[in-house]
């Protein structure tokens, strides 16, 4: 355990690691399960629950509100999606956004189409829902969109404000508050729908200093935004999605060159038929 953890108060530690979120969910799941099986052993149930959380199996077949509730839940779900469907990439199949949403809904029945649409825009820089995407391209864009959702949303507001200020010849840029909790490296952009990279970076850097949600490391943002004088928002997102250091920062997927390897296939979609006592919805055995 690091010295920084010892320096935190009990409340800060519980908040940082979302302990209350898991305790509340564990008790809720236990009470729900006891309605179906009154003889359930609470100690064993809770042990199984937190073992599943530790192993990262706990988000499978859970509702969207739960899988996005904590950073650990988000990375666990990204990992499950990768492991269950990397055969799509190995076979070379190309799918459109709605087909990828169908795969996601096999793991999370109420997974929203909006998140998949946003992911597709990062890959395609377009709203074309019928365009085909490789599994690898979709996976890394999905990791960026899903894990850093609040940051991307707020960055979009910053970008829009800068665009409006530039077109209106105004100098001030207000950083908004959060209103809701192929082959070659892409060029950022020098077109009409772009802003000065340095100005955008300073505003995003200011956001990161006080942002309460996950955000990419500032050094990565700096490296991307100093590489060109101007940037479009989707050029910025595509550069983030393809940046290997972003993948390392999230820390759940292997390097892009190993994404289709069968290194540790401990999660299989076929095992979803085996129930677990962690939820009212059946979960796969670990």
Helices and strands as residue ranges (DSSP letters): H 3-7, H 10-16, H 19-36, H 42-55, H 64-67, H 71-90, E 94-95, H 97-107, H 113-124, E 133-134, H 135-147, H 149-167, E 195-196, H 197-210, H 218-225, E 230-231, H 233-242, H 244-250, G 256-258, G 269-273
